[in-house]
Each structure stands twice: as C-alpha cells, then as structure tokens.
Amino acid sequence: MTDFTPDAVLDATGLNCPEPVMMLHQYIRDLAPGGLLKVIATDPSTRRDIPKFCGFLDHELVEQQEEAGTYLYWIRKKLD
C-alpha cells in the first residue's frame, strides 16, 4: 500500500462516468497548489479518464492502484 498522506479524499465509489471526473474537477479546484488528493473509485473508466484529466490540466498522477475492483489515485495539484 502506498504511504501517501492526502490533504483531501474524494470517494467516488458507486459513481459512473462522467461523475467521478466532474467531482474530481471540483475537488482539485478547492485544493491548495501542491496539495495531494486521494481518489477512490469503482468505475473502470477512471483508469482512462483520470490520467487524461491529469495530463490535460498538468496535475501529477503520483500513483494509481487497483484493489479488488476499487481504483485508487493520488493526484498532486499543479503549483500554478
């Protein structure tokens, strides 16, 4: 298990596309620059959508894991 201590946690368990990414957009907006957000999701499309979101908006996808159908992401908000 990754030993990152997030500044905020977004639990998108049970939500389907596009809801997890829409919520992610709001959570990342409210996070301080450089802050770490942990996202918990069960929608397999997040494996595609969250890395694209991070790449498009220049946030760092620090880590991603899958545990028994649950997808975990640690995203560091860009400094700007």
MMTF fields as JSON, N, C-alpha, C and O atoms, coordinates in Angstrom:
{
  "mmtfVersion": "1.0.0",
  "mmtfProducer": "UNKNOWN",
  "numBonds": 319,
  "numAtoms": 320,
  "numGroups": 80,
  "numChains": 1,
  "numModels": 1,
  "chainsPerModel": [1],
  "groupsPerChain": [80],
  "chainIdList": ["A"],
  "bondAtomList": [4, 2, 8, 6, 12, 10, 16, 14, 20, 18, 24, 22, 28, 26, 32, 30, 36, 34, 40, 38, 44, 42, 48, 46, 52, 50, 56, 54, 60, 58, 64, 62, 68, 66, 72, 70, 76, 74, 80, 78, 84, 82, 88, 86, 92, 90, 96, 94, 100, 98, 104, 102, 108, 106, 112, 110, 116, 114, 120, 118, 124, 122, 128, 126, 132, 130, 136, 134, 140, 138, 144, 142, 148, 146, 152, 150, 156, 154, 160, 158, 164, 162, 168, 166, 172, 170, 176, 174, 180, 178, 184, 182, 188, 186, 192, 190, 196, 194, 200, 198, 204, 202, 208, 206, 212, 210, 216, 214, 220, 218, 224, 222, 228, 226, 232, 230, 236, 234, 240, 238, 244, 242, 248, 246, 252, 250, 256, 254, 260, 258, 264, 262, 268, 266, 272, 270, 276, 274, 280, 278, 284, 282, 288, 286, 292, 290, 296, 294, 300, 298, 304, 302, 308, 306, 312, 310, 316, 314],
  "bondOrderList": [1, 1, 1, 1, 1, 1, 1, 1, 1, 1, 1, 1, 1, 1, 1, 1, 1, 1, 1, 1, 1, 1, 1, 1, 1, 1, 1, 1, 1, 1, 1, 1, 1, 1, 1, 1, 1, 1, 1, 1, 1, 1, 1, 1, 1, 1, 1, 1, 1, 1, 1, 1, 1, 1, 1, 1, 1, 1, 1, 1, 1, 1, 1, 1, 1, 1, 1, 1, 1, 1, 1, 1, 1, 1, 1, 1, 1, 1, 1],
  "groupList": [{"groupName": "MET", "atomNameList": ["N", "CA", "C", "O"], "elementList": ["N", "C", "C", "O"], "formalChargeList": [0, 0, 0, 0], "bondAtomList": [1, 0, 2, 1, 3, 2], "bondOrderList": [1, 1, 2], "singleLetterCode": "M", "chemCompType": "L-PEPTIDE LINKING"}, {"groupName": "THR", "atomNameList": ["N", "CA", "C", "O"], "elementList": ["N", "C", "C", "O"], "formalChargeList": [0, 0, 0, 0], "bondAtomList": [1, 0, 2, 1, 3, 2], "bondOrderList": [1, 1, 2], "singleLetterCode": "T", "chemCompType": "L-PEPTIDE LINKING"}, {"groupName": "ASP", "atomNameList": ["N", "CA", "C", "O"], "elementList": ["N", "C", "C", "O"], "formalChargeList": [0, 0, 0, 0], "bondAtomList": [1, 0, 2, 1, 3, 2], "bondOrderList": [1, 1, 2], "singleLetterCode": "D", "chemCompType": "L-PEPTIDE LINKING"}, {"groupName": "PHE", "atomNameList": ["N", "CA", "C", "O"], "elementList": ["N", "C", "C", "O"], "formalChargeList": [0, 0, 0, 0], "bondAtomList": [1, 0, 2, 1, 3, 2], "bondOrderList": [1, 1, 2], "singleLetterCode": "F", "chemCompType": "L-PEPTIDE LINKING"}, {"groupName": "PRO", "atomNameList": ["N", "CA", "C", "O"], "elementList": ["N", "C", "C", "O"], "formalChargeList": [0, 0, 0, 0], "bondAtomList": [1, 0, 2, 1, 3, 2], "bondOrderList": [1, 1, 2], "singleLetterCode": "P", "chemCompType": "L-PEPTIDE LINKING"}, {"groupName": "ALA", "atomNameList": ["N", "CA", "C", "O"], "elementList": ["N", "C", "C", "O"], "formalChargeList": [0, 0, 0, 0], "bondAtomList": [1, 0, 2, 1, 3, 2], "bondOrderList": [1, 1, 2], "singleLetterCode": "A", "chemCompType": "L-PEPTIDE LINKING"}, {"groupName": "VAL", "atomNameList": ["N", "CA", "C", "O"], "elementList": ["N", "C", "C", "O"], "formalChargeList": [0, 0, 0, 0], "bondAtomList": [1, 0, 2, 1, 3, 2], "bondOrderList": [1, 1, 2], "singleLetterCode": "V", "chemCompType": "L-PEPTIDE LINKING"}, {"groupName": "LEU", "atomNameList": ["N", "CA", "C", "O"], "elementList": ["N", "C", "C", "O"], "formalChargeList": [0, 0, 0, 0], "bondAtomList": [1, 0, 2, 1, 3, 2], "bondOrderList": [1, 1, 2], "singleLetterCode": "L", "chemCompType": "L-PEPTIDE LINKING"}, {"groupName": "GLY", "atomNameList": ["N", "CA", "C", "O"], "elementList": ["N", "C", "C", "O"], "formalChargeList": [0, 0, 0, 0], "bondAtomList": [1, 0, 2, 1, 3, 2], "bondOrderList": [1, 1, 2], "singleLetterCode": "G", "chemCompType": "PEPTIDE LINKING"}, {"groupName": "ASN", "atomNameList": ["N", "CA", "C", "O"], "elementList": ["N", "C", "C", "O"], "formalChargeList": [0, 0, 0, 0], "bondAtomList": [1, 0, 2, 1, 3, 2], "bondOrderList": [1, 1, 2], "singleLetterCode": "N", "chemCompType": "L-PEPTIDE LINKING"}, {"groupName": "CYS", "atomNameList": ["N", "CA", "C", "O"], "elementList": ["N", "C", "C", "O"], "formalChargeList": [0, 0, 0, 0], "bondAtomList": [1, 0, 2, 1, 3, 2], "bondOrderList": [1, 1, 2], "singleLetterCode": "C", "chemCompType": "L-PEPTIDE LINKING"}, {"groupName": "GLU", "atomNameList": ["N", "CA", "C", "O"], "elementList": ["N", "C", "C", "O"], "formalChargeList": [0, 0, 0, 0], "bondAtomList": [1, 0, 2, 1, 3, 2], "bondOrderList": [1, 1, 2], "singleLetterCode": "E", "chemCompType": "L-PEPTIDE LINKING"}, {"groupName": "HIS", "atomNameList": ["N", "CA", "C", "O"], "elementList": ["N", "C", "C", "O"], "formalChargeList": [0, 0, 0, 0], "bondAtomList": [1, 0, 2, 1, 3, 2], "bondOrderList": [1, 1, 2], "singleLetterCode": "H", "chemCompType": "L-PEPTIDE LINKING"}, {"groupName": "GLN", "atomNameList": ["N", "CA", "C", "O"], "elementList": ["N", "C", "C", "O"], "formalChargeList": [0, 0, 0, 0], "bondAtomList": [1, 0, 2, 1, 3, 2], "bondOrderList": [1, 1, 2], "singleLetterCode": "Q", "chemCompType": "L-PEPTIDE LINKING"}, {"groupName": "TYR", "atomNameList": ["N", "CA", "C", "O"], "elementList": ["N", "C", "C", "O"], "formalChargeList": [0, 0, 0, 0], "bondAtomList": [1, 0, 2, 1, 3, 2], "bondOrderList": [1, 1, 2], "singleLetterCode": "Y", "chemCompType": "L-PEPTIDE LINKING"}, {"groupName": "ILE", "atomNameList": ["N", "CA", "C", "O"], "elementList": ["N", "C", "C", "O"], "formalChargeList": [0, 0, 0, 0], "bondAtomList": [1, 0, 2, 1, 3, 2], "bondOrderList": [1, 1, 2], "singleLetterCode": "I", "chemCompType": "L-PEPTIDE LINKING"}, {"groupName": "ARG", "atomNameList": ["N", "CA", "C", "O"], "elementList": ["N", "C", "C", "O"], "formalChargeList": [0, 0, 0, 0], "bondAtomList": [1, 0, 2, 1, 3, 2], "bondOrderList": [1, 1, 2], "singleLetterCode": "R", "chemCompType": "L-PEPTIDE LINKING"}, {"groupName": "LYS", "atomNameList": ["N", "CA", "C", "O"], "elementList": ["N", "C", "C", "O"], "formalChargeList": [0, 0, 0, 0], "bondAtomList": [1, 0, 2, 1, 3, 2], "bondOrderList": [1, 1, 2], "singleLetterCode": "K", "chemCompType": "L-PEPTIDE LINKING"}, {"groupName": "SER", "atomNameList": ["N", "CA", "C", "O"], "elementList": ["N", "C", "C", "O"], "formalChargeList": [0, 0, 0, 0], "bondAtomList": [1, 0, 2, 1, 3, 2], "bondOrderList": [1, 1, 2], "singleLetterCode": "S", "chemCompType": "L-PEPTIDE LINKING"}, {"groupName": "TRP", "atomNameList": ["N", "CA", "C", "O"], "elementList": ["N", "C", "C", "O"], "formalChargeList": [0, 0, 0, 0], "bondAtomList": [1, 0, 2, 1, 3, 2], "bondOrderList": [1, 1, 2], "singleLetterCode": "W", "chemCompType": "L-PEPTIDE LINKING"}],
  "groupTypeList": [0, 1, 2, 3, 1, 4, 2, 5, 6, 7, 2, 5, 1, 8, 7, 9, 10, 4, 11, 4, 6, 0, 0, 7, 12, 13, 14, 15, 16, 2, 7, 5, 4, 8, 8, 7, 7, 17, 6, 15, 5, 1, 2, 4, 18, 1, 16, 16, 2, 15, 4, 17, 3, 10, 8, 3, 7, 2, 12, 11, 7, 6, 11, 13, 13, 11, 11, 5, 8, 1, 14, 7, 14, 19, 15, 16, 17, 17, 7, 2],
  "groupIdList": [1, 2, 3, 4, 5, 6, 7, 8, 9, 10, 11, 12, 13, 14, 15, 16, 17, 18, 19, 20, 21, 22, 23, 24, 25, 26, 27, 28, 29, 30, 31, 32, 33, 34, 35, 36, 37, 38, 39, 40, 41, 42, 43, 44, 45, 46, 47, 48, 49, 50, 51, 52, 53, 54, 55, 56, 57, 58, 59, 60, 61, 62, 63, 64, 65, 66, 67, 68, 69, 70, 71, 72, 73, 74, 75, 76, 77, 78, 79, 80],
  "secStructList": [7, 7, 7, 7, 7, 7, 1, 3, 3, 3, 3, 3, 6, 6, 7, 7, 6, 6, 2, 2, 2, 2, 2, 2, 2, 2, 2, 2, 2, 2, 1, 7, 6, 6, 7, 3, 3, 3, 3, 3, 3, 7, 7, 6, 6, 2, 2, 2, 2, 2, 2, 2, 2, 2, 2, 2, 2, 6, 7, 3, 3, 3, 3, 3, 3, 3, 3, 6, 6, 3, 3, 3, 3, 3, 3, 3, 7, 7, 7, 7],
  "xCoordList": [0.832, 0.0, 0.872, 1.899, 0.462, 1.201, 1.045, -0.046, 2.127, 2.109, 2.069, 2.891, 1.125, 0.929, -0.16, -1.164, 0.041, -0.99, -1.662, -1.069, -2.894, -3.554, -4.054, -4.337, -4.157, -4.751, -6.273, -6.959, -6.799, -8.243, -8.487, -7.61, -9.688, -10.08, -11.41, -12.369, -11.445, -12.679, -13.123, -12.45, -14.255, -14.797, -15.888, -17.009, -15.549, -16.495, -17.004, -17.426, -16.965, -17.427, -18.881, -19.733, -19.16, -20.521, -20.959, -22.038, -20.144, -20.496, -19.926, -18.845, -20.656, -20.223, -19.908, -20.345, -19.138, -18.742, -19.968, -20.989, -19.899, -18.746, -18.626, -17.796, -19.438, -19.48, -18.135, -17.802, -17.344, -16.074, -15.156, -14.533, -15.067, -14.185, -14.781, -14.043, -16.095, -16.724, -16.463, -16.157, -16.582, -16.289, -14.806, -14.445, -13.952, -12.513, -12.166, -11.328, -12.802, -12.538, -12.829, -12.051, -13.932, -14.29, -13.329, -12.883, -13.015, -12.12, -10.737, -10.147, -10.219, -8.877, -8.867, -7.871, -9.967, -10.087, -9.995, -9.384, -10.603, -10.632, -9.354, -9.167, -8.483, -7.252, -6.171, -6.1, -5.339, -4.223, -3.212, -3.044, -2.535, -1.49, -0.472, -0.013, -0.128, 0.81, 0.166, 0.83, -1.125, -1.832, -2.027, -2.022, -2.199, -2.354, -3.786, -4.299, -4.422, -5.798, -5.797, -5.18, -6.491, -6.689, -8.094, -9.062, -8.201, -9.491, -9.746, -8.88, -10.948, -11.383, -12.552, -13.543, -12.448, -13.497, -13.718, -12.846, -14.906, -15.212, -15.512, -15.677, -15.585, -15.859, -14.567, -13.613, -14.515, -13.293, -12.873, -11.696, -13.796, -13.42, -12.504, -11.874, -12.42, -11.493, -10.042, -9.177, -9.763, -8.393, -7.944, -6.753, -8.875, -8.595, -8.779, -7.937, -9.891, -10.293, -9.41, -9.084, -9.021, -8.245, -6.835, -6.392, -6.105, -4.807, -4.927, -4.081, -5.968, -6.167, -6.467, -5.95, -7.291, -7.607, -6.326, -6.101, -5.489, -4.244, -3.32, -2.751, -3.168, -2.303, -2.786, -1.985, -4.082, -4.658, -4.517, -4.288, -4.653, -4.617, -3.289, -3.169, -2.289, -0.94, -0.853, 0.029, -1.765, -1.645, -0.832, -0.824, -0.152, 0.691, -0.083, -0.576, -0.184, -0.739, 0.407, 1.215, 0.458, 1.583, 1.581, 2.628, 0.393, 0.28, -1.136, -2.083, -1.278, -2.598, -2.501, -1.507, -3.557, -3.596, -4.991, -5.962, -5.081, -6.377, -6.383, -5.449, -7.447, -7.597, -9.003, -9.951, -9.151, -10.434, -11.577, -12.643, -11.344, -12.389, -12.521, -13.416, -11.651, -11.612, -10.338, -9.252, -10.494, -9.371, -8.97, -9.806, -7.68, -7.144, -6.165, -5.332, -6.276, -5.414, -4.933, -5.688, -3.669, -3.119, -2.685, -1.833, -3.277, -3.054, -2.521, -3.109, -1.397, -0.832, -1.228, -0.961, -1.874, -2.314, -1.111, -0.142, -1.183, -0.081, 0.108, -0.812, 1.302, 1.647, 1.086, 0.987, 0.723, 0.171, -1.248, -1.867],
  "yCoordList": [-1.19, 0.0, 1.247, 1.302, 2.22, 3.472, 4.257, 4.316, 4.857, 5.575, 7.088, 7.821, 7.55, 8.978, 9.448, 8.762, 10.608, 11.193, 12.299, 13.358, 12.069, 13.066, 14.258, 14.142, 15.397, 16.592, 16.523, 17.162, 15.754, 15.573, 14.223, 13.675, 13.685, 12.402, 12.584, 13.122, 12.129, 12.106, 10.658, 9.846, 10.335, 8.979, 8.974, 9.418, 8.469, 8.39, 6.962, 6.582, 6.178, 4.797, 4.732, 5.45, 3.877, 3.677, 4.65, 4.489, 5.658, 6.631, 6.205, 5.62, 6.5, 6.144, 7.388, 8.496, 7.169, 8.221, 9.035, 8.447, 10.345, 11.22, 11.762, 12.635, 11.262, 11.835, 11.862, 12.892, 10.772, 10.847, 11.975, 12.655, 12.177, 13.229, 14.612, 15.57, 14.724, 16.01, 16.389, 17.543, 15.422, 15.68, 15.973, 16.847, 15.248, 15.467, 16.904, 17.534, 17.413, 18.783, 19.774, 20.702, 19.586, 20.483, 20.324, 21.316, 19.091, 18.846, 19.43, 20.038, 19.252, 19.746, 21.274, 21.894, 21.87, 23.335, 23.886, 24.931, 23.181, 23.638, 23.305, 23.79, 22.493, 22.065, 23.129, 23.782, 23.303, 24.251, 23.763, 22.555, 24.679, 24.27, 23.36, 23.644, 22.271, 21.301, 20.288, 19.367, 20.454, 19.542, 18.173, 18.032, 17.17, 15.793, 15.332, 15.411, 14.854, 14.355, 12.861, 12.384, 12.122, 10.687, 10.501, 11.021, 9.76, 9.466, 7.972, 7.154, 7.626, 6.244, 6.085, 6.807, 5.156, 4.985, 3.5, 2.666, 3.192, 1.821, 1.716, 0.61, 2.827, 2.842, 2.549, 3.32, 1.448, 1.118, 2.197, 2.275, 3.021, 4.07, 5.119, 5.892, 5.158, 6.113, 5.771, 6.645, 4.521, 4.137, 4.906, 5.169, 5.262, 6.055, 7.545, 8.367, 7.878, 9.278, 10.086, 11.234, 9.516, 10.282, 10.589, 11.729, 9.628, 10.005, 11.081, 11.972, 11.002, 12.031, 13.379, 14.4, 13.4, 14.629, 15.272, 16.47, 14.452, 14.972, 15.51, 16.591, 14.775, 15.217, 16.496, 17.375, 16.607, 17.774, 19.025, 20.112, 18.883, 20.052, 20.199, 21.045, 19.383, 19.468, 19.152, 19.663, 18.311, 17.817, 16.528, 15.844, 16.197, 14.999, 13.795, 13.82, 12.762, 11.496, 10.755, 10.096, 10.877, 10.366, 8.84, 8.202, 8.269, 6.812, 6.399, 7.158, 5.192, 4.609, 3.125, 2.476, 2.596, 1.186, 0.65, 1.405, -0.66, -1.329, -2.397, -3.191, -2.408, -3.406, -3.969, -3.317, -5.162, -5.877, -5.025, -4.929, -4.412, -3.627, -2.206, -1.48, -1.799, -0.413, 0.213, -0.358, 1.393, 2.098, 3.259, 4.069, 3.331, 4.364, 5.225, 4.715, 6.541, 7.502, 8.539, 8.982, 8.916, 10.018, 11.075, 10.826, 12.258, 13.331, 14.546, 15.009, 15.062, 16.286, 17.452, 17.46, 18.445, 19.618, 20.424, 20.595, 20.916, 21.73, 22.971, 23.414, 23.524, 24.654, 25.981, 26.915, 26.103, 27.38, 27.559, 28.572],
  "zCoordList": [0.0, 0.0, 0.0, 0.677, -0.748, -0.824, 0.467, 1.034, 0.93, 2.2, 1.972, 2.522, 1.171, 0.965, 1.928, 2.119, 2.527, 3.372, 2.575, 2.368, 2.124, 1.284, 2.093, 3.286, 1.427, 2.026, 1.96, 2.757, 1.02, 0.852, 0.208, -0.461, 0.414, -0.165, -0.888, -0.334, -2.126, -2.909, -3.027, -3.661, -2.417, -2.504, -3.566, -3.322, -4.741, -5.859, -6.039, -7.131, -4.974, -5.002, -5.455, -4.931, -6.421, -6.899, -7.98, -8.551, -8.273, -9.307, -10.649, -10.719, -11.706, -13.052, -13.869, -13.557, -14.921, -15.838, -16.26, -16.618, -16.229, -16.016, -14.59, -14.336, -13.657, -12.31, -11.568, -10.982, -11.567, -10.828, -11.315, -10.5, -12.625, -13.148, -12.901, -12.67, -12.947, -12.639, -11.185, -10.886, -10.289, -8.875, -8.674, -7.885, -9.381, -9.297, -9.669, -9.022, -10.696, -11.137, -10.006, -9.784, -9.297, -8.191, -7.013, -6.438, -6.658, -5.525, -5.783, -4.891, -6.983, -7.296, -7.302, -6.93, -7.722, -7.727, -6.304, -6.08, -5.339, -3.954, -3.181, -2.065, -3.753, -3.089, -3.26, -4.301, -2.252, -2.342, -3.38, -3.546, -4.082, -5.029, -4.348, -3.241, -5.016, -4.456, -3.523, -3.048, -3.259, -2.365, -2.992, -4.215, -2.146, -2.603, -2.368, -1.252, -3.42, -3.367, -3.621, -4.574, -2.762, -2.985, -3.54, -2.985, -4.632, -5.246, -5.126, -5.435, -4.672, -4.567, -5.53, -5.425, -6.459, -7.463, -7.745, -7.498, -8.267, -8.659, -10.147, -10.662, -10.839, -12.279, -13.046, -12.946, -13.811, -14.554, -15.55, -15.902, -16.007, -16.974, -16.349, -17.072, -15.019, -14.387, -14.71, -14.649, -15.049, -15.43, -16.664, -16.833, -17.512, -18.705, -18.419, -18.78, -17.766, -17.617, -16.672, -16.972, -15.55, -14.572, -15.085, -14.944, -15.674, -16.248, -17.341, -17.425, -18.172, -19.204, -18.571, -19.023, -17.536, -16.808, -16.283, -16.453, -15.641, -15.065, -16.145, -15.993, -17.224, -18.316, -18.962, -19.28, -19.157, -19.813, -18.96, -19.49, -17.636, -16.747, -16.003, -15.116, -16.357, -15.784, -14.293, -13.602, -13.791, -12.426, -12.486, -13.51, -11.398, -11.379, -10.843, -9.716, -11.642, -11.163, -10.488, -11.142, -9.175, -8.396, -8.356, -8.467, -8.196, -8.043, -8.406, -8.2, -8.946, -9.125, -8.841, -9.167, -8.223, -7.842, -8.057, -8.112, -8.177, -8.223, -7.149, -7.038, -6.36, -5.303, -5.368, -4.93, -5.903, -5.933, -6.489, -5.881, -7.639, -8.282, -7.786, -8.218, -6.889, -6.427, -6.969, -6.87, -7.542, -8.169, -7.276, -6.875, -6.971, -6.095, -6.878, -7.628, -6.695, -7.389, -6.382, -5.517, -6.509, -5.734, -6.733, -7.586, -6.62, -7.594, -6.868, -5.89, -7.356, -6.795, -7.683, -8.885, -7.064, -7.815, -8.274, -7.534, -9.504, -10.039, -9.188, -8.501, -9.241, -8.379, -8.86, -8.064, -10.101, -10.594, -10.167, -10.492]
}
